Every structure is written in structure tokens, then in C-alpha cells.
Amino acid sequence: RAVKWVHDVIPDAPYAITEDFMNKLFNEYNIDYIIHGDDPCLLPDGTDAYALAKKAGRCKQIKRTEGVSTTDIVGRMLLCVRERSASDSHNHSSLQRQFSHGHGQ
């Protein structure tokens, strides 16, 4: 919600795009396309998480930026939250400050 390019957040979105969820995206949220990087996004069974959207012609891929990983960014954010909640000290900086300084790297 804090990212300036985000128009709306869909809470509890599933990792696997089901037909029901895809219809909800297109009909309730009026999304034109599902966007993902050109790196593979596989489910535990090895199938493409975006297969249904691709079959419907509603999936667009964007070029992956080398060295930038949303998985890594989210992991760093979760690490900051876990470390902060594990500590009783009030001397820690905010999550935003920890993250912006590349906490742990």
C-alpha cells in the first residue's frame, strides 16, 4: 500500500492463480492484465502459476532486472520484522530505517 505505483492491494491473494480468483481480478477489480517478470513462477507440482492467465491472454511478462529480486526484498522485510518482534529493546530503529539501510547486508 505504501508503494506509489500501487493503485490497490488485494488482501489474501493466493500464490496459485485459480480460475475463480482470476475472474475476481478481472471482474471485481477491473484488472486488465496480470504482470510478472520473465523468470519462471512454478507451483510445488512444477506447473506454471500463471498458466490460466496466459491461456486467457491476460498475462504480460516484463523483463527481469538482473540483481533485483522481490523475493529477496520481501525476505529482508520479514527478517526485520522477526528480529524486531524477538527483541524487547526499545532502541531499535523502525522497520523502514532497517530496511532502507539494507539490514543484514
Backbone torsions as a table, in degrees:
resi	resn	phi	psi	omega
1	ARG	NA	-23.9	-177.0
2	ALA	-87.8	-4.8	-179.7
3	VAL	-83.0	126.8	-173.2
4	LYS	-63.7	-20.3	-179.1
5	TRP	-90.1	-2.3	-178.6
6	VAL	-89.9	125.5	178.5
7	HIS	-90.1	-35.9	-176.0
8	ASP	-154.2	152.2	177.1
9	VAL	-116.1	134.6	178.6
10	ILE	-105.7	104.3	-177.7
11	PRO	-67.0	147.9	176.2
12	ASP	58.5	33.7	177.5
13	ALA	-67.4	133.9	-179.6
14	PRO	-75.1	153.7	177.4
15	TYR	-69.5	-43.1	178.6
16	ALA	-87.0	130.2	179.3
17	ILE	-82.4	107.7	176.6
18	THR	-90.1	165.5	178.9
19	GLU	-62.7	-41.3	178.7
20	ASP	-61.9	-46.0	-179.3
21	PHE	-66.6	-40.0	178.8
22	MET	-61.1	-43.3	177.6
23	ASN	-63.0	-38.3	177.3
24	LYS	-62.5	-42.7	178.6
25	LEU	-59.5	-46.5	-174.6
26	PHE	-77.8	-35.8	-175.3
27	ASN	-92.3	-42.6	-177.9
28	GLU	-87.9	-39.1	-177.3
29	TYR	-97.3	-5.4	179.5
30	ASN	55.1	39.7	177.4
31	ILE	-80.3	134.2	179.1
32	ASP	-82.4	-42.6	-176.2
33	TYR	-143.0	152.3	168.4
34	ILE	-95.4	128.6	-176.0
35	ILE	-111.3	136.8	176.2
36	HIS	-149.0	155.2	175.9
37	GLY	-64.9	165.9	-177.0
38	ASP	-80.8	6.2	173.7
39	ASP	-80.8	152.3	-177.4
40	PRO	-65.1	144.5	176.4
41	CYS	-127.4	92.0	-173.2
42	LEU	-104.5	146.2	174.1
43	LEU	-82.9	165.9	-179.2
44	PRO	-54.9	-27.3	179.3
45	ASP	-85.4	2.7	176.6
46	GLY	91.1	-1.8	179.6
47	THR	-85.7	158.2	-179.9
48	ASP	-71.8	124.2	-179.0
49	ALA	-63.3	-22.1	-176.4
50	TYR	-109.3	17.2	-176.2
51	ALA	-56.3	-44.9	-178.8
52	LEU	-64.3	-42.7	179.6
53	ALA	-65.4	-38.7	178.2
54	LYS	-65.7	-42.8	179.4
55	LYS	-61.7	-35.0	179.8
56	ALA	-81.0	-2.9	-178.6
57	GLY	72.0	23.5	-175.8
58	ARG	-115.6	21.5	-179.9
59	CYS	-122.1	131.5	176.1
60	LYS	-120.4	141.4	176.5
61	GLN	-106.1	142.9	175.2
62	ILE	-117.1	153.1	-179.4
63	LYS	-64.2	132.0	177.6
64	ARG	-72.1	138.6	175.8
65	THR	-89.8	115.2	-178.2
66	GLU	-55.8	131.2	177.9
67	GLY	86.4	-3.5	178.2
68	VAL	-114.6	124.1	-177.4
69	SER	-133.9	119.0	176.9
70	THR	-64.4	-33.0	177.3
71	THR	-60.7	-43.3	178.1
72	ASP	-65.5	-42.2	179.9
73	ILE	-62.2	-47.4	179.3
74	VAL	-63.0	-40.9	177.9
75	GLY	-59.8	-42.0	177.7
76	ARG	-64.7	-39.3	178.2
77	MET	-63.7	-44.7	-179.8
78	LEU	-65.5	-37.2	176.9
79	LEU	-61.5	-43.0	178.2
80	CYS	-62.2	-42.1	179.8
81	VAL	-65.3	-44.6	-179.1
82	ARG	-62.9	-45.4	-179.8
83	GLU	-64.5	-38.8	-179.2
84	ARG	-68.0	-42.9	-178.3
85	SER	-71.4	-23.4	-179.7
86	ALA	-80.0	-13.3	-176.0
87	SER	-103.8	142.2	176.5
88	ASP	-93.2	-8.2	-174.9
89	SER	-72.4	141.8	176.3
90	HIS	-95.9	9.8	-177.1
91	ASN	-92.4	2.6	179.9
92	HIS	-76.8	146.4	174.4
93	SER	-76.0	170.3	-178.5
94	SER	-67.6	160.5	176.2
95	LEU	-55.4	-42.1	-178.8
96	GLN	-60.5	-44.8	-178.9
97	ARG	-66.1	-42.9	179.0
98	GLN	-60.3	-45.6	-177.0
99	PHE	-68.1	-42.6	-176.6
100	SER	-66.9	-20.8	177.8
101	HIS	-95.1	12.8	178.0
102	GLY	64.2	44.4	-177.4
103	HIS	-42.4	127.9	175.0
104	GLY	85.3	5.1	-178.6
105	GLN	-126.8	NA	NA
